[in-house]
């Protein structure tokens, strides 16, 4: 495989890069804005608007990867595997909504297990392409956004969204709703960053040369 990076279709531009960065930051602020509105008892919490927004972003990420698949050449399995991963995350996200609000029995664990099995089989079948993809994953900004989303979900969110953290920080002023609100909005931010990462990776995969 050639070590030469993909040729850019347009000349580099600091102004375009700055505008893209500002738009991404503006999106992050817009997603978290409802959490800063005071004294709103109807503010969207988990199992409501925020959860549906999370599910929408995960579905959109999956659609983006599936849309890039026909243009990705030999990297088509990578797009499909990532799309299945986003679908598994979507299933896990709507489980509380379907079971808790709609009162339907939803076999989320079985569906996620089946999707993970398909991902594992596809990874083994296309292991050479996956190894090439993973070896250059750190060279692309999209992977950084997805890594940031995972850090928020599994490290930062576990601390900031924990009851113990807020009890120690607020003392007698602690309210059980505070960690729930923080956790739900951090998850929403993570889903947004994952969506941005999916956009970046889909463009990159569609432009990469096939591994030799």
C-alpha positions in Angstrom: 0.0 0.0 0.0 1.3 3.4 -0.9 2.3 5.6 2.1 1.2 8.8 0.2 -1.7 10.5 1.9 -4.9 11.0 -0.1 -4.8 14.1 -2.3 -7.0 16.9 -1.2 -9.7 17.9 -3.7 -9.2 21.6 -2.7 -6.2 23.6 -1.6 -5.8 24.0 2.2 -7.6 27.0 3.7 -7.2 28.3 7.2 -10.5 30.2 6.9 -12.4 27.0 6.1 -10.7 25.1 8.9 -11.5 27.9 11.3 -15.2 28.0 10.2 -15.5 24.3 10.6 -14.0 24.4 14.1 -16.3 27.2 15.1 -19.4 25.4 13.7 -18.5 22.2 15.7 -18.0 24.2 18.9 -21.3 26.0 18.2 -23.0 22.7 17.9 -21.7 21.6 21.2 -22.9 24.7 22.9 -26.3 24.5 21.2 -26.8 20.9 22.4 -26.0 21.8 26.0 -27.9 25.1 26.1 -31.2 23.7 27.6 -29.2 22.5 30.6 -28.3 26.1 31.5 -31.8 27.5 31.5 -32.8 28.1 35.2 -36.0 27.0 36.9 -37.4 24.9 34.1 -39.1 21.9 35.5 -39.9 20.7 32.0 -36.2 20.7 31.0 -35.6 17.5 28.9 -34.0 14.8 31.0 -33.1 11.2 30.4 -35.9 9.1 28.9 -37.3 12.1 27.1 -36.0 14.7 24.6 -32.3 14.3 25.4 -32.5 10.5 25.0 -34.3 10.9 21.7 -31.7 13.4 20.5 -29.0 10.9 21.4 -30.7 8.2 19.5 -31.2 10.5 16.5 -27.5 11.3 16.4 -26.5 7.7 16.6 -28.9 6.7 13.8 -27.5 9.7 11.7 -24.0 8.4 12.3 -25.0 5.0 11.1 -26.6 6.4 8.0 -23.5 8.5 7.2 -21.3 5.4 7.4 -23.7 3.3 5.2 -23.8 6.2 2.7 -20.0 6.2 2.5 -19.9 2.5 2.0 -20.6 2.4 -1.8 -17.7 4.9 -2.3 -15.2 3.3 0.0 -13.9 0.6 -2.3 -11.9 -2.0 -0.3 -12.8 -0.1 2.9 -16.5 -0.9 2.5 -16.4 -3.5 5.3 -15.0 -0.9 7.6 -18.0 1.4 6.9 -20.4 -1.4 7.5 -18.8 -2.5 10.7 -18.8 1.1 12.1 -22.5 1.5 11.0 -23.4 -1.7 12.9 -21.6 -0.4 15.9 -23.6 2.8 15.8 -26.8 0.8 15.4 -25.9 -1.3 18.5 -25.4 2.0 20.5 -28.7 3.2 19.2 -30.5 0.0 20.4 -28.9 0.4 23.8 -30.0 4.1 23.9 -33.7 3.5 23.2 -34.1 0.5 25.5 -35.0 2.7 28.5 -37.4 4.8 26.3 -39.2 1.7 24.9 -39.4 -0.3 28.1 -39.8 2.6 30.6 -42.1 5.0 28.7 -43.9 2.9 26.1 -44.1 -0.2 28.4 -43.0 -2.6 25.8 -40.7 -5.5 26.4 -37.6 -4.8 24.3 -34.9 -7.5 24.0 -32.1 -4.9 23.7 -29.4 -7.2 25.1 -30.1 -10.0 22.6 -30.2 -7.6 19.6 -27.0 -5.9 20.7 -25.3 -9.3 21.2 -26.3 -10.3 17.7 -25.0 -7.1 16.2 -21.7 -7.5 18.1 -21.4 -11.1 16.8 -21.9 -9.9 13.2 -19.3 -7.2 13.8 -16.8 -9.8 15.2 -17.4 -12.1 12.2 -17.1 -9.3 9.7 -13.9 -8.1 11.4 -12.3 -11.6 11.2 -13.4 -12.0 7.6 -11.9 -8.7 6.5 -9.1 -8.6 9.0 -6.4 -7.4 6.6 -8.4 -4.3 5.7 -9.3 -3.7 9.3 -5.6 -3.9 10.3 -4.7 -1.4 7.6 -7.5 0.9 8.7 -6.6 0.7 12.4 -2.9 1.3 11.7 -3.7 4.7 10.2 -6.7 5.6 12.4 -4.8 8.1 14.5 -4.0 10.2 11.4 -7.5 11.4 10.9 -9.5 14.0 12.9 -12.7 11.9 12.8 -11.1 9.2 15.0 -10.2 11.9 17.5 -13.8 13.0 17.9 -15.0 9.4 18.3 -12.2 8.8 20.9 -13.4 11.9 22.7 -16.9 10.6 22.8 -15.8 7.3 24.3 -13.7 9.2 26.9 -16.8 11.3 27.9 -19.0 8.2 28.1 -16.8 5.8 29.9 -14.4 8.0 32.0 -15.5 11.6 32.4 -19.2 10.9 32.4 -18.8 8.2 35.0 -17.2 10.7 37.4 -19.2 13.8 36.7 -22.4 11.8 36.5 -21.9 9.9 39.7 -23.9 10.6 42.9 -20.8 10.4 45.1 -19.1 13.2 43.1 -21.9 15.6 43.6 -22.6 14.6 47.2 -19.0 15.4 48.0 -19.1 18.6 46.0 -22.4 20.1 47.2 -22.9 18.5 50.6 -26.4 19.4 52.0 -27.3 21.2 48.8 -27.1 17.9 46.8 -30.1 16.9 44.8 -30.5 13.5 43.1 -31.6 15.1 39.9 -28.2 16.9 39.4 -26.1 13.8 38.5 -28.9 12.5 36.2 -29.0 15.8 34.3 -25.2 16.0 34.0 -25.0 12.4 32.8 -27.7 12.7 30.2 -26.3 15.9 28.7 -22.7 14.5 28.7 -24.1 11.5 26.8 -25.7 13.8 24.4 -22.4 15.7 23.8 -20.7 12.4 23.3 -23.2 11.3 20.7 -22.7 14.7 18.9 -19.0 14.2 18.8 -19.4 10.7 17.5 -21.6 12.0 14.7 -19.0 14.6 13.8 -16.4 11.8 13.9 -18.5 9.6 11.6 -18.8 12.5 9.1 -15.0 12.9 9.1 -14.2 9.3 8.8 -16.8 8.7 6.1 -15.2 11.4 3.9 -11.8 10.0 4.6 -12.7 6.4 3.8 -14.4 7.4 0.6 -11.2 9.1 -0.6 -8.7 6.5 0.6 -6.8 4.3 -1.9 -7.5 0.6 -1.8 -4.9 -1.3 0.2 -2.6 -3.3 -2.0 
